[in-house]
Amino acid sequence: MTFQENLFSGKHALVTGATQGIGAGVANCLASLGARVTAVGLDAGDGSLAPGIRVVVADISDEASTRNLFEQIDSLDILVNCAGIIRRGAEHRVDVFEKVLAVNLTGTMRLCSASRALLKASHGVIVNMASMLSFFGGARVPGYAASKGGVAQLTKSLALAYAEDGIRVNAVAPGWIATPLTQPLQDDPVRSEPILSRTPLGRWGTPEDVAGCVAFLCAPAAAFMTGVILPVDGGYLVA
Ligand code: NAD
């Protein structure tokens, strides 16, 4: 990592979906750069968070649970919306489709909306989690693809709406990252081979690969960037 030490010192970062996977990587990265970090997940997670990071168990698809979360937030400089689910093969069922949308898209909107006043006070930043499926369709995951297309459009819309409050809103679009969410794909040679052969950099990404780009978007170096969907994909999108 090549950022100035204490880049985010004095800042409070709220990272959802942070008890494992990409979100945990982001939380650890921001904490290593001096931020006070609150990590949100459905459970206490897999132990991959650095000591000193506060964990709050909350369901961002639930209004009351989110309200309870924000009762524990006094100030906020950085919001990173990483919470997300995928239900491969089941998302043609409308109830499953709706659940995926409720977490990935409506949950992201709920957190942005709940954070707006706090971020206005700090001239803060939001980073959302888009995907390759913000750009492509997914035959087995219509809900996930619709939600991530939605996250990209939501990011652009909130960038416009929140600019008057001095809040920047961007997204990263990770390629194929080795986390529990993609474990079934990593474990299946038939599905992992085409992913790897189309990724010019020739490997699965890591949560740290994504976290560095999130940190950049949160940093003063990105002060003139808003409404951007930044691919972090080892070149997958252009191959
Ligand atoms: P993961 O399954 O490893 O972790 C998901 C995290 O979200 C967990 O901490 C879980 O507790 C939390 N979560 C799920 N539902 C929640 C809810 N309702 N309320 C609060 N927290 C909830 O997933 P990951 O691979 O780290 O993915 C993180 C984000 O990145 C997701 O939005 C995912 O869509 C996106 N993404 C992942 C990849 C990839 O290849 N792994 C690629 C592109 C985008």
Residues whose N, C-alpha, C, O or C-beta is under 5 A from the ligand:
A	BS01	NAD	G17 A18 T19 Q20 G21 I22 G23 V40 G41 L42 D43 A58 D59 I60 S61 C82 A83 G84 V103 M129 A130 S131 M132 P174 G175 W176 I177 T179 P180 L181 T182
